[in-house]
Amino acid sequence: MIDCTYFQLNNCYMCTITFEQLPSAIAQLLSKVDRLESLLMETKPSCVPEEDKLITIHQAAEILDLSVTTIYGLVHRREVPHQKKRKRLYFSKPELLDWARSGRRKTNAEIDAEVNTYLSTKKRA
């Protein structure tokens, strides 16, 4: 570790080192960068973003809280977005979630608000 004098600059503490300490300081920095790189590589998931990954029918059933048999039925009736490759079914998680959300029913309060809005605009016309 390098002994240096610390001073504050723009809310950051800076270290003053001498020219003779420079090689040692660079070696320490390189060592820290190497450690950071190795930590990042260990914790880094695969390069494919999570939303682009395809999931299996079992994972789709778990996400939708449905049985695998029910998922097969939805696929057979082409009611759920899916992909088929070599007799295997794959699903896109964002597409599944969008599909599940598209079935949302309006509350009575939302329906009443729409009716009131429609009637108020209809009276003017």
C-alpha positions in Angstrom: 0.0 0.0 0.0 1.3 3.4 -0.9 1.6 6.1 1.8 0.2 9.3 0.4 -1.3 12.6 1.5 -5.1 13.0 1.1 -6.8 16.2 0.2 -10.4 16.9 -0.7 -11.4 18.1 -4.2 -15.1 18.5 -5.2 -16.3 16.2 -2.4 -13.8 13.5 -3.4 -10.7 12.6 -1.5 -7.6 12.6 -3.7 -4.2 11.1 -3.0 -1.0 12.9 -3.7 1.9 10.6 -4.7 5.4 11.3 -5.7 7.0 10.4 -9.0 8.9 7.6 -7.2 5.6 6.1 -6.0 4.0 6.1 -9.4 5.1 2.6 -10.6 3.9 1.0 -7.4 0.6 3.0 -7.6 0.0 1.8 -11.2 0.8 -1.8 -10.2 -1.8 -1.5 -7.4 -4.4 -0.1 -9.7 -3.8 -2.8 -12.3 -4.2 -5.4 -9.6 -7.5 -3.9 -8.5 -8.8 -3.7 -12.0 -7.9 -7.4 -12.5 -9.8 -8.3 -9.4 -12.8 -6.2 -10.5 -12.8 -7.9 -13.9 -12.7 -11.4 -12.4 -15.6 -10.5 -10.1 -17.6 -9.2 -12.9 -17.0 -12.3 -15.0 -18.1 -14.5 -12.1 -21.3 -12.6 -11.5 -22.1 -11.8 -15.1 -25.0 -13.8 -16.5 -25.0 -14.9 -20.1 -24.7 -12.3 -22.8 -28.3 -12.8 -23.9 -30.6 -10.3 -22.2 -33.2 -11.9 -19.9 -36.1 -10.7 -22.1 -34.7 -12.4 -25.2 -34.3 -15.8 -23.6 -36.8 -18.5 -24.5 -38.4 -20.5 -21.8 -39.8 -24.1 -21.8 -43.3 -25.2 -21.3 -42.7 -26.1 -17.7 -41.3 -22.6 -17.0 -44.3 -21.0 -18.8 -46.7 -23.1 -16.7 -44.9 -21.9 -13.6 -45.0 -18.2 -14.6 -48.7 -18.4 -15.5 -49.5 -20.6 -12.6 -51.2 -23.1 -14.9 -50.7 -26.8 -15.4 -48.5 -28.0 -18.3 -51.6 -29.8 -19.7 -53.5 -26.5 -19.7 -50.6 -24.8 -21.6 -50.7 -27.6 -24.2 -54.4 -27.0 -24.6 -53.8 -23.2 -25.1 -51.0 -24.0 -27.6 -53.3 -26.4 -29.5 -56.0 -23.8 -29.8 -53.4 -21.2 -30.7 -54.5 -18.9 -27.8 -51.1 -18.3 -26.3 -48.0 -16.9 -28.1 -45.4 -19.7 -28.7 -42.7 -21.0 -31.0 -42.1 -24.5 -32.1 -38.8 -25.9 -33.1 -38.2 -29.6 -33.7 -41.2 -30.8 -31.8 -40.3 -28.6 -28.8 -42.3 -25.6 -27.5 -40.7 -22.4 -26.5 -42.2 -19.2 -25.1 -41.0 -15.6 -24.7 -41.5 -14.5 -21.1 -42.5 -10.9 -22.1 -44.9 -12.1 -24.7 -46.5 -14.5 -22.1 -46.9 -11.7 -19.6 -48.4 -9.4 -22.2 -50.8 -12.1 -23.2 -51.8 -12.7 -19.6 -52.3 -9.0 -19.0 -54.4 -8.6 -22.2 -57.2 -10.6 -20.6 -57.6 -8.1 -17.8 -61.3 -7.2 -17.2 -62.3 -3.7 -16.2 -63.7 -2.9 -12.7 -67.2 -1.7 -12.3 -65.8 1.7 -11.4 -63.8 1.9 -14.7 -66.9 0.8 -16.7 -69.0 3.5 -14.9 -66.4 6.1 -15.7 -66.3 5.1 -19.4 -70.2 5.3 -19.5 -70.2 8.7 -17.9 -67.6 10.0 -20.3 -69.4 8.5 -23.3 -72.8 10.0 -22.2 -71.3 13.4 -21.4 -69.8 13.6 -24.9 -72.9 12.2 -26.5 -75.1 14.9 -25.0 -72.9 17.6 -26.5 -73.0 16.2 -30.0 
